[in-house]
Amino acid sequence: MPAFGVQLETQYGSGRISRGFIPISKILKPVLNECVTPVTCYWCLSLLVRDEDELTLVFKKFRPPLKMLVPIWKALCAATDCEESSDQFQEDG
């Protein structure tokens, strides 16, 4: 059983709760994406997971501010031994 990883949890209006766990060894890289729609722009945190075809969204419906996402992204970069660099992300201000 993996000791460290990311637990994803979704709670539905009906009361049903869906939980998933991604071991840290399966996470290839955390990714901060800037999402642009015709009416808004927001940031989302995704995980590039080994043996998965698509990125895994960490927050599916909730759109936390960038100030909240950056520390999570940095911690995941450190935990997965991927290199975070200013070339990958420039924080305004």
C-alpha positions as CSV (number, residue, x, y, z in Angstrom):
1,M,0.0,0.0,0.0
2,P,1.5,3.4,-1.0
3,A,2.3,5.7,1.9
4,F,2.2,9.0,0.1
5,G,0.2,10.3,-2.7
6,V,-2.8,12.5,-3.7
7,Q,-6.3,11.8,-2.6
8,L,-9.0,13.1,-4.9
9,E,-12.5,13.4,-3.4
10,T,-15.8,14.5,-5.0
11,Q,-19.0,15.0,-3.0
12,Y,-22.2,15.1,-4.9
13,G,-25.5,16.8,-4.0
14,S,-27.1,13.4,-3.4
15,G,-24.6,12.8,-0.6
16,R,-22.6,10.2,-2.6
17,I,-18.8,10.6,-2.2
18,S,-16.3,9.4,-4.8
19,R,-12.7,8.9,-3.7
20,G,-9.6,8.1,-5.6
21,F,-5.9,7.9,-4.7
22,I,-2.9,8.5,-6.9
23,P,0.4,7.2,-5.5
24,I,3.2,9.7,-5.7
25,S,5.2,7.2,-7.7
26,K,2.6,7.3,-10.5
27,I,2.6,11.1,-10.8
28,L,5.0,12.1,-13.6
29,K,4.5,15.8,-13.3
30,P,2.1,18.4,-11.8
31,V,1.0,20.9,-14.4
32,L,-0.5,24.4,-13.9
33,N,-2.7,25.2,-16.9
34,E,-4.2,28.6,-17.9
35,C,-7.7,27.9,-19.2
36,V,-9.3,30.5,-21.5
37,T,-12.9,30.5,-22.4
38,P,-14.9,33.2,-24.4
39,V,-16.0,34.8,-21.1
40,T,-13.3,34.1,-18.5
41,C,-9.8,33.0,-17.8
42,Y,-8.7,30.8,-14.9
43,W,-5.9,28.5,-13.7
44,C,-6.3,24.8,-13.0
45,L,-3.9,22.2,-11.5
46,S,-3.6,18.9,-13.4
47,L,-1.5,15.8,-12.9
48,L,0.3,13.9,-15.6
49,V,-0.1,10.3,-14.4
50,R,1.8,7.3,-15.7
51,D,-0.2,4.9,-17.9
52,E,-3.1,7.5,-18.2
53,D,-4.1,8.9,-21.6
54,E,-5.4,12.3,-20.2
55,L,-4.4,14.8,-17.6
56,T,-6.1,14.3,-14.2
57,L,-7.8,17.5,-12.9
58,V,-7.2,18.0,-9.2
59,F,-10.2,20.4,-8.8
60,K,-13.0,19.5,-11.3
61,K,-15.6,22.1,-10.4
62,F,-13.9,24.3,-7.9
63,R,-11.6,27.0,-9.3
64,P,-9.2,28.1,-6.5
65,P,-7.2,31.3,-7.0
66,L,-3.7,31.1,-8.3
67,K,-2.3,32.1,-4.9
68,M,-3.7,28.8,-3.6
69,L,-2.6,26.6,-6.5
70,V,1.1,27.7,-6.7
71,P,2.1,26.3,-3.2
72,I,0.3,23.0,-4.0
73,W,2.1,22.8,-7.4
74,K,5.5,23.6,-5.8
75,A,5.0,20.9,-3.1
76,L,4.0,18.3,-5.7
77,C,7.0,19.3,-7.8
78,A,9.3,18.7,-4.8
79,A,7.5,15.4,-3.9
80,T,7.8,14.0,-7.5
81,D,11.4,15.2,-8.0
82,C,10.4,17.1,-11.1
83,E,12.1,20.4,-11.7
84,E,10.1,23.6,-11.2
85,S,11.6,26.5,-13.0
86,S,10.7,30.1,-13.7
87,D,10.6,29.1,-17.4
88,Q,7.6,26.9,-16.7
89,F,5.7,29.4,-14.6
90,Q,5.9,33.1,-14.1
91,E,4.0,34.4,-11.1
92,D,2.7,38.0,-11.5
93,G,3.6,40.5,-8.8
